[in-house]
Amino acid sequence: MAEQVILTDPSKSSVRNLALLNAGASITIDISTPAGQKRKFNTFFIGYLPKKYLLIEFPEANKLGSFSQYIGQGTVITVRGLIEGRDGAAVAFISSVRQTLQIPSRIMVLDIPNAVKLQQLRSSVRIDTQILAKVKIDDVYWQTTMTNISVDGGQLDIINGEKLVLAEDKIVDIVVETSEGENNLKLNATVCNIKQQVDGLSFGVKFNQVIKQQVIELLYLALAPDD
């Protein structure tokens, strides 16, 4: 019964929320370099021992690249994972690496976090993502990255989009390709909050008559393991 109390009060941050992540669940981790460069990687949650430590699998070496040198004792990592069977809920927490293991596989041993936040997918909550997509603007498709998402909308970044003429209230179509390729997710949206960036363009979108299940599918897509 205690878990039900946690689930119905998403404003609470409780370490007990770790129990909502199943062993083998797909997660994303954020890693920052000493210079402030930040990257997200997909990996898997292995499990945890209450009040002791938790285990996550190393991302694939070819995905980590040079970031592997920054994973060691004391490295601070942000972890996010979707909860199976919940209607668009995710857990998020910050922890630090206690040690790394090479046997039986490459594993990170993390400290038990002080708090684990349960995020219900609703209009007031935006969940960070790194979803690759295409956005159709004036019959031209641009490569974009969805950097966060909620039921009502999200944030898109377009690299090398300095010459793109975009106005608020403009209607655009967002296409996210699935691994199957046949059931692409398509969202119609209205542009808002345009910001010019050094290397491109960032803007918010408000979904038009979006089906909540589509947003949930996007979140699961964001946490799907890399091919």
C-alpha positions as CSV (number, residue, x, y, z in Angstrom):
1,M,0.0,0.0,0.0
2,A,2.9,2.3,0.6
3,E,3.8,2.4,-3.1
4,Q,0.3,3.5,-3.9
5,V,0.7,6.6,-1.7
6,I,3.9,7.5,-3.6
7,L,2.2,7.0,-7.0
8,T,-0.7,9.3,-6.2
9,D,1.6,12.1,-4.9
10,P,4.1,12.9,-7.6
11,S,5.2,16.0,-5.8
12,K,7.1,13.9,-3.3
13,S,10.7,12.9,-4.0
14,S,11.3,9.6,-2.3
15,V,14.1,7.0,-2.6
16,R,11.3,4.4,-2.5
17,N,10.4,5.4,-6.0
18,L,13.5,3.4,-7.1
19,A,11.3,0.3,-6.6
20,L,9.2,1.5,-9.6
21,L,12.1,0.8,-12.0
22,N,12.2,-2.8,-13.1
23,A,15.4,-4.6,-13.6
24,G,16.4,-4.3,-17.3
25,A,14.4,-1.1,-17.8
26,S,15.8,1.3,-20.4
27,I,17.1,4.5,-19.0
28,T,18.9,7.6,-20.1
29,I,21.9,9.1,-18.3
30,D,23.3,12.6,-18.5
31,I,27.1,13.0,-18.2
32,S,29.0,16.3,-18.1
33,T,32.7,16.9,-18.8
34,P,34.8,19.2,-16.6
35,A,34.5,21.7,-19.4
36,G,30.7,21.7,-19.2
37,Q,30.0,19.7,-22.3
38,K,26.9,17.5,-21.7
39,R,25.7,14.3,-23.4
40,K,22.9,11.8,-23.0
41,F,23.2,8.1,-23.4
42,N,20.8,5.2,-23.5
43,T,21.5,2.2,-21.2
44,F,19.8,-0.2,-18.8
45,F,19.0,-0.2,-15.1
46,I,20.2,-3.5,-13.5
47,G,18.8,-3.1,-9.9
48,Y,19.6,-1.8,-6.5
49,L,20.2,-2.9,-2.9
50,P,18.2,-0.6,-0.5
51,K,20.4,1.8,1.5
52,K,23.5,0.4,-0.2
53,Y,24.0,1.0,-4.0
54,L,22.4,0.7,-7.4
55,L,23.7,-0.8,-10.6
56,I,23.4,0.4,-14.2
57,E,25.0,-0.9,-17.3
58,F,27.7,1.1,-19.2
59,P,26.4,2.5,-22.5
60,E,28.0,0.8,-25.5
61,A,31.6,1.8,-25.9
62,N,31.1,3.0,-29.5
63,K,28.4,5.3,-28.3
64,L,30.3,6.7,-25.4
65,G,33.4,7.7,-27.4
66,S,35.6,10.1,-25.5
67,F,33.1,10.5,-22.7
68,S,34.2,7.1,-21.3
69,Q,37.2,8.9,-19.8
70,Y,34.9,11.0,-17.6
71,I,33.1,8.1,-16.0
72,G,34.9,7.2,-12.7
73,Q,34.6,7.5,-9.0
74,G,32.8,10.7,-8.1
75,T,31.3,11.4,-11.5
76,V,27.8,12.9,-11.1
77,I,25.2,11.4,-13.3
78,T,21.5,12.2,-13.9
79,V,19.3,9.1,-14.5
80,R,15.9,9.0,-16.0
81,G,13.6,6.1,-16.7
82,L,10.0,5.4,-17.8
83,I,7.9,3.3,-15.5
84,E,6.3,0.3,-17.2
85,G,2.5,0.1,-16.8
86,R,2.2,3.7,-15.8
87,D,0.4,6.2,-17.9
88,G,3.3,8.4,-19.0
89,A,5.3,8.5,-15.7
90,A,9.0,8.7,-15.3
91,V,11.5,8.6,-12.4
92,A,14.5,10.9,-12.3
93,F,17.4,11.2,-9.8
94,I,21.0,12.5,-9.5
95,S,23.7,10.2,-8.1
96,S,27.5,9.8,-8.2
97,V,29.6,6.9,-9.3
98,R,31.0,4.8,-6.5
99,Q,33.1,2.5,-8.7
100,T,33.1,0.8,-12.0
101,L,33.2,-2.9,-12.7
102,Q,34.5,-4.9,-15.7
103,I,33.2,-8.3,-14.7
104,P,30.8,-9.9,-15.5
105,S,30.2,-6.9,-17.7
106,R,30.9,-3.2,-17.7
107,I,28.8,-1.9,-14.8
108,M,28.5,1.4,-12.9
109,V,28.0,1.2,-9.2
110,L,26.1,4.3,-8.1
111,D,25.4,5.7,-4.6
112,I,21.8,5.5,-3.5
113,P,20.4,9.0,-4.4
114,N,19.1,11.3,-1.7
115,A,15.8,11.7,-3.6
116,V,14.1,10.1,-6.5
117,K,11.4,12.2,-8.2
118,L,8.4,10.7,-9.8
119,Q,7.3,12.8,-12.8
120,Q,3.7,12.3,-14.1
121,L,3.3,13.3,-17.8
122,R,1.0,16.2,-17.6
123,S,0.9,19.7,-19.1
124,S,3.0,21.2,-16.2
125,V,5.8,18.7,-16.5
126,R,8.4,18.6,-19.3
127,I,10.6,15.6,-19.5
128,D,14.1,16.0,-21.1
129,T,14.6,13.9,-24.3
130,Q,17.0,13.6,-27.2
131,I,14.5,12.5,-29.9
132,L,15.7,12.8,-33.5
133,A,12.9,13.9,-35.9
134,K,12.0,15.9,-39.0
135,V,9.9,19.0,-39.0
136,K,8.1,20.1,-42.1
137,I,8.2,23.9,-42.6
138,D,6.8,25.4,-45.8
139,D,7.0,22.0,-47.6
140,V,10.7,21.6,-46.6
141,Y,11.8,19.0,-44.1
142,W,14.5,20.0,-41.5
143,Q,16.4,17.7,-39.3
144,T,15.6,18.5,-35.7
145,T,16.1,17.2,-32.1
146,M,13.2,17.3,-29.6
147,T,15.0,18.3,-26.4
148,N,11.9,18.0,-24.1
149,I,8.3,17.0,-24.3
150,S,5.1,17.2,-22.4
151,V,1.4,16.4,-23.1
152,D,0.9,19.8,-24.6
153,G,4.1,20.5,-26.5
154,G,7.9,20.4,-26.5
155,Q,11.1,22.1,-27.5
156,L,12.9,21.6,-30.9
157,D,16.4,22.5,-31.9
158,I,17.6,22.8,-35.5
159,I,21.3,22.9,-36.2
160,N,22.4,25.1,-39.1
161,G,19.0,26.7,-39.2
162,E,20.2,30.3,-39.0
163,K,18.7,31.1,-42.4
164,L,15.3,29.5,-41.6
165,V,12.6,32.1,-41.5
166,L,10.1,31.0,-38.8
167,A,7.3,33.0,-37.2
168,E,5.3,32.3,-34.1
169,D,1.9,30.7,-34.6
170,K,3.2,29.0,-37.7
171,I,1.8,25.5,-38.2
172,V,4.4,22.7,-38.7
173,D,4.4,18.9,-38.9
174,I,6.7,16.8,-36.9
175,V,7.7,13.3,-38.0
176,V,9.5,10.8,-35.8
177,E,10.6,7.6,-37.5
178,T,10.2,4.4,-35.6
179,S,12.4,1.4,-35.9
180,E,9.8,-0.4,-38.0
181,G,9.6,2.5,-40.4
182,E,6.0,1.9,-41.2
183,N,4.3,3.4,-38.1
184,N,6.0,6.8,-38.0
185,L,4.7,9.2,-35.3
186,K,3.3,12.4,-36.9
187,L,2.3,15.4,-34.8
188,N,0.8,18.7,-36.0
189,A,2.0,21.7,-33.9
190,T,2.0,25.5,-33.6
191,V,5.4,27.3,-33.2
192,C,6.0,29.5,-30.2
193,N,8.9,31.0,-28.3
194,I,11.5,31.2,-31.0
195,K,15.2,31.7,-29.9
196,Q,18.2,32.2,-32.2
197,Q,21.2,30.1,-31.2
198,V,24.8,30.4,-32.1
199,D,24.6,27.2,-34.2
200,G,21.0,27.3,-35.2
201,L,17.5,27.8,-34.0
202,S,15.5,26.7,-31.0
203,F,11.7,27.0,-30.7
204,G,8.8,25.6,-28.7
205,V,5.8,24.0,-30.2
206,K,2.3,23.4,-28.9
207,F,0.7,20.2,-30.2
208,N,-2.6,20.5,-32.0
209,Q,-5.2,17.9,-30.9
210,V,-2.4,15.5,-30.0
211,I,-3.4,12.1,-28.6
212,K,-1.8,11.5,-25.2
213,Q,-0.8,8.0,-26.2
214,Q,1.4,9.4,-29.0
215,V,3.4,11.5,-26.5
216,I,3.8,8.4,-24.3
217,E,5.1,6.5,-27.3
218,L,7.6,9.2,-28.0
219,L,8.9,9.0,-24.5
220,Y,9.3,5.2,-24.8
221,L,11.1,5.8,-28.2
222,A,13.4,8.2,-26.5
223,L,14.4,5.6,-23.9
224,A,14.6,2.7,-26.4
225,P,18.0,1.0,-26.6
226,D,20.2,2.1,-29.5
227,D,20.5,-0.3,-32.5
